[in-house]
Amino acid sequence: MVRPSDPSVIYAGWYLDGNLIRQNGQDVACQQGYVKHSNQIGDAGAIEIGTGISYLQNLASLNLGLNNSQIQEVGAKGLLEGLAKSINLVDLKLNLENNLISEEFINSNFGKYICELPKLTGLEFLYNEEQNYLKSKDLVNCKNIKILTIDLKNYGYQIGKKNLQQKAKKILRLVKLITLD
């Protein structure tokens, strides 16, 4: 279905109902706030997505599959800044696997921005197989996340899985830990 490009219903490539229509002049497949992976959108695309999301104040649930998209720290920061302005976001699924974002950046920034979301209770974040972001002081001290989903599929050994589960359980007020394995 092709929708009109009426500027009154579009901001930064997003329809006001939360559907992305264009990114960097190229169509990006999107349904119900889900952006498919491997878009090669890079930093500029991630920043535009973050800007668009920041204007969707009534957005409650978001699934962003941005793995394999050539995003670096600049783009990740723009995306996280936009997400942090989505004050009504309750459930977030964010996949940033296989991008060009350093572990140091994620460890020092991810929890800080995510914890700014006052209503966020459900989080699934895929970054890398070690998922060291779970060590982030900001994320551990986050008072709003009650349901956390972590991916254990890449762990072939039990010790690594148990270590991740122990890290995740240190998050304050965590009620439910879901593991994908």
C-alpha positions as a Markdown table, in Angstrom:
| # | Residue | x | y | z |
|---|---|---|---|---|
| 1 | Met | 0.0 | 0.0 | 0.0 |
| 2 | Val | 1.4 | 3.4 | -1.0 |
| 3 | Arg | 0.6 | 6.2 | 1.4 |
| 4 | Pro | 0.5 | 9.9 | 0.4 |
| 5 | Ser | 3.6 | 12.0 | 1.2 |
| 6 | Asp | 1.5 | 14.7 | 2.9 |
| 7 | Pro | 3.9 | 16.7 | 5.1 |
| 8 | Ser | 1.1 | 17.2 | 7.6 |
| 9 | Val | 1.3 | 13.6 | 8.6 |
| 10 | Ile | 5.0 | 13.0 | 8.2 |
| 11 | Tyr | 8.0 | 14.1 | 10.2 |
| 12 | Ala | 11.6 | 13.1 | 9.4 |
| 13 | Gly | 10.4 | 10.2 | 7.3 |
| 14 | Trp | 7.9 | 8.9 | 9.9 |
| 15 | Tyr | 4.1 | 8.9 | 9.7 |
| 16 | Leu | 2.6 | 10.2 | 12.9 |
| 17 | Asp | 1.1 | 6.8 | 13.5 |
| 18 | Gly | 4.7 | 5.4 | 14.0 |
| 19 | Asn | 5.3 | 3.9 | 10.6 |
| 20 | Leu | 8.6 | 4.7 | 8.8 |
| 21 | Ile | 8.3 | 5.4 | 5.1 |
| 22 | Arg | 11.6 | 6.7 | 3.8 |
| 23 | Gln | 15.1 | 6.8 | 5.1 |
| 24 | Asn | 18.0 | 8.6 | 3.3 |
| 25 | Gly | 15.9 | 8.8 | 0.1 |
| 26 | Gln | 15.4 | 5.0 | 0.0 |
| 27 | Asp | 12.4 | 3.1 | 1.0 |
| 28 | Val | 12.8 | 1.0 | 4.1 |
| 29 | Ala | 10.5 | -1.9 | 4.9 |
| 30 | Cys | 8.5 | -1.1 | 8.0 |
| 31 | Gln | 5.3 | -2.3 | 9.6 |
| 32 | Gln | 3.9 | -1.2 | 12.9 |
| 33 | Gly | 7.1 | 0.5 | 14.1 |
| 34 | Tyr | 9.4 | -2.4 | 13.0 |
| 35 | Val | 12.4 | -1.6 | 10.8 |
| 36 | Lys | 13.9 | -4.7 | 9.2 |
| 37 | His | 17.6 | -5.5 | 9.6 |
| 38 | Ser | 20.5 | -5.0 | 7.2 |
| 39 | Asn | 19.4 | -1.7 | 5.9 |
| 40 | Gln | 22.9 | -0.3 | 5.7 |
| 41 | Ile | 21.5 | 3.0 | 6.9 |
| 42 | Gly | 24.6 | 4.1 | 8.8 |
| 43 | Asp | 24.9 | 7.0 | 11.2 |
| 44 | Ala | 22.7 | 9.4 | 9.2 |
| 45 | Gly | 19.8 | 6.9 | 9.1 |
| 46 | Ala | 20.1 | 6.0 | 12.8 |
| 47 | Ile | 20.1 | 9.7 | 13.7 |
| 48 | Glu | 17.0 | 10.3 | 11.5 |
| 49 | Ile | 15.2 | 7.4 | 13.1 |
| 50 | Gly | 16.0 | 8.7 | 16.5 |
| 51 | Thr | 14.7 | 12.2 | 15.5 |
| 52 | Gly | 11.5 | 10.7 | 14.1 |
| 53 | Ile | 10.9 | 8.6 | 17.2 |
| 54 | Ser | 11.4 | 11.5 | 19.5 |
| 55 | Tyr | 8.2 | 13.1 | 18.0 |
| 56 | Leu | 6.1 | 10.0 | 18.6 |
| 57 | Gln | 5.1 | 10.9 | 22.1 |
| 58 | Asn | 2.3 | 8.3 | 22.3 |
| 59 | Leu | 4.4 | 5.4 | 21.1 |
| 60 | Ala | 4.1 | 2.6 | 23.6 |
| 61 | Ser | 5.8 | -0.3 | 21.9 |
| 62 | Leu | 8.7 | -0.3 | 19.5 |
| 63 | Asn | 10.7 | -3.1 | 17.7 |
| 64 | Leu | 13.8 | -1.8 | 15.9 |
| 65 | Gly | 15.8 | -4.4 | 14.1 |
| 66 | Leu | 18.9 | -2.4 | 13.1 |
| 67 | Asn | 21.4 | -5.2 | 13.1 |
| 68 | Asn | 23.9 | -5.2 | 10.2 |
| 69 | Ser | 23.2 | -1.5 | 9.4 |
| 70 | Gln | 26.7 | 0.0 | 9.5 |
| 71 | Ile | 25.8 | 2.2 | 12.5 |
| 72 | Gln | 28.7 | 3.7 | 14.5 |
| 73 | Glu | 28.8 | 5.6 | 17.8 |
| 74 | Val | 27.5 | 8.9 | 16.3 |
| 75 | Gly | 24.4 | 7.2 | 14.9 |
| 76 | Ala | 23.9 | 5.1 | 18.1 |
| 77 | Lys | 24.0 | 8.2 | 20.2 |
| 78 | Gly | 21.4 | 10.0 | 17.9 |
| 79 | Leu | 19.2 | 6.9 | 18.1 |
| 80 | Leu | 19.4 | 6.6 | 21.9 |
| 81 | Glu | 18.8 | 10.4 | 22.3 |
| 82 | Gly | 15.6 | 10.1 | 20.3 |
| 83 | Leu | 14.5 | 7.0 | 22.2 |
| 84 | Ala | 15.0 | 8.8 | 25.5 |
| 85 | Lys | 12.4 | 11.4 | 24.5 |
| 86 | Ser | 9.7 | 8.7 | 23.9 |
| 87 | Ile | 8.4 | 9.2 | 27.4 |
| 88 | Asn | 5.4 | 6.8 | 27.0 |
| 89 | Leu | 7.4 | 3.9 | 25.7 |
| 90 | Val | 6.6 | 0.8 | 27.7 |
| 91 | Asp | 8.2 | -2.0 | 25.6 |
| 92 | Leu | 11.4 | -1.7 | 23.6 |
| 93 | Lys | 13.0 | -4.4 | 21.4 |
| 94 | Leu | 16.3 | -3.0 | 20.0 |
| 95 | Asn | 18.7 | -5.1 | 17.9 |
| 96 | Leu | 22.1 | -3.4 | 17.2 |
| 97 | Glu | 24.1 | -6.6 | 16.6 |
| 98 | Asn | 26.9 | -6.5 | 14.0 |
| 99 | Asn | 27.2 | -2.8 | 13.7 |
| 100 | Leu | 30.3 | -0.6 | 14.2 |
| 101 | Ile | 29.5 | 0.5 | 17.8 |
| 102 | Ser | 32.2 | -0.1 | 20.4 |
| 103 | Glu | 31.5 | -2.0 | 23.5 |
| 104 | Glu | 32.8 | 0.9 | 25.5 |
| 105 | Phe | 30.2 | 3.2 | 24.0 |
| 106 | Ile | 27.3 | 0.8 | 24.7 |
| 107 | Asn | 28.5 | 0.2 | 28.3 |
| 108 | Ser | 28.8 | 3.9 | 29.1 |
| 109 | Asn | 25.7 | 5.2 | 27.2 |
| 110 | Phe | 23.0 | 2.6 | 26.8 |
| 111 | Gly | 21.8 | 2.4 | 30.4 |
| 112 | Lys | 21.9 | 6.1 | 30.8 |
| 113 | Tyr | 19.5 | 6.8 | 27.9 |
| 114 | Ile | 17.2 | 3.8 | 28.6 |
| 115 | Cys | 16.7 | 4.7 | 32.2 |
| 116 | Glu | 15.4 | 8.1 | 31.2 |
| 117 | Leu | 12.3 | 6.4 | 29.9 |
| 118 | Pro | 9.9 | 6.6 | 33.0 |
| 119 | Lys | 7.4 | 4.0 | 31.7 |
| 120 | Leu | 9.7 | 1.5 | 30.1 |
| 121 | Thr | 9.2 | -1.8 | 31.8 |
| 122 | Gly | 10.0 | -4.3 | 29.1 |
| 123 | Leu | 13.4 | -4.4 | 27.4 |
| 124 | Glu | 15.0 | -6.7 | 24.8 |
| 125 | Phe | 18.4 | -5.4 | 23.7 |
| 126 | Leu | 20.6 | -7.4 | 21.4 |
| 127 | Tyr | 24.1 | -6.0 | 20.9 |
| 128 | Asn | 26.8 | -8.7 | 20.9 |
| 129 | Glu | 27.1 | -12.2 | 22.2 |
| 130 | Glu | 28.8 | -11.2 | 25.4 |
| 131 | Gln | 26.1 | -8.7 | 26.3 |
| 132 | Asn | 28.5 | -6.8 | 28.6 |
| 133 | Tyr | 26.2 | -3.9 | 28.7 |
| 134 | Leu | 24.6 | -5.8 | 31.6 |
| 135 | Lys | 27.5 | -4.5 | 33.7 |
| 136 | Ser | 26.5 | -0.9 | 33.1 |
| 137 | Lys | 26.0 | 0.9 | 36.4 |
| 138 | Asp | 23.1 | 2.9 | 35.0 |
| 139 | Leu | 21.3 | -0.2 | 33.8 |
| 140 | Val | 21.9 | -2.1 | 37.0 |
| 141 | Asn | 20.5 | 0.9 | 39.0 |
| 142 | Cys | 17.6 | 1.4 | 36.6 |
| 143 | Lys | 14.4 | 1.4 | 38.6 |
| 144 | Asn | 11.8 | 1.0 | 35.9 |
| 145 | Ile | 12.8 | -2.2 | 33.9 |
| 146 | Lys | 10.8 | -5.1 | 35.2 |
| 147 | Ile | 11.1 | -7.6 | 32.3 |
| 148 | Leu | 14.4 | -8.1 | 30.6 |
| 149 | Thr | 15.0 | -10.4 | 27.6 |
| 150 | Ile | 18.5 | -11.6 | 26.9 |
| 151 | Asp | 19.8 | -13.7 | 24.0 |
| 152 | Leu | 21.7 | -16.9 | 25.0 |
| 153 | Lys | 21.6 | -18.6 | 21.6 |
| 154 | Asn | 25.2 | -17.9 | 20.9 |
| 155 | Tyr | 26.4 | -19.4 | 24.1 |
| 156 | Gly | 27.4 | -23.0 | 23.7 |
| 157 | Tyr | 28.5 | -23.4 | 27.3 |
| 158 | Gln | 26.5 | -23.3 | 30.5 |
| 159 | Ile | 29.0 | -21.2 | 32.5 |
| 160 | Gly | 28.6 | -18.3 | 30.1 |
| 161 | Lys | 24.8 | -18.5 | 30.2 |
| 162 | Lys | 24.8 | -18.6 | 34.0 |
| 163 | Asn | 27.1 | -15.6 | 34.2 |
| 164 | Leu | 24.8 | -13.6 | 32.0 |
| 165 | Gln | 21.8 | -14.5 | 34.0 |
| 166 | Gln | 23.5 | -13.5 | 37.2 |
| 167 | Lys | 24.4 | -10.1 | 35.7 |
| 168 | Ala | 20.9 | -9.5 | 34.6 |
| 169 | Lys | 19.4 | -10.4 | 37.9 |
| 170 | Lys | 21.4 | -7.6 | 39.5 |
| 171 | Ile | 19.1 | -5.0 | 37.9 |
| 172 | Leu | 17.0 | -3.3 | 40.5 |
| 173 | Arg | 13.3 | -4.1 | 40.5 |
| 174 | Leu | 13.7 | -6.8 | 37.8 |
| 175 | Val | 10.7 | -9.1 | 38.1 |
| 176 | Lys | 11.1 | -11.4 | 35.1 |
| 177 | Leu | 14.1 | -12.5 | 33.1 |
| 178 | Ile | 13.4 | -14.1 | 29.8 |
| 179 | Thr | 16.2 | -16.0 | 28.0 |
| 180 | Leu | 16.2 | -16.7 | 24.3 |
| 181 | Asp | 18.0 | -20.0 | 23.8 |
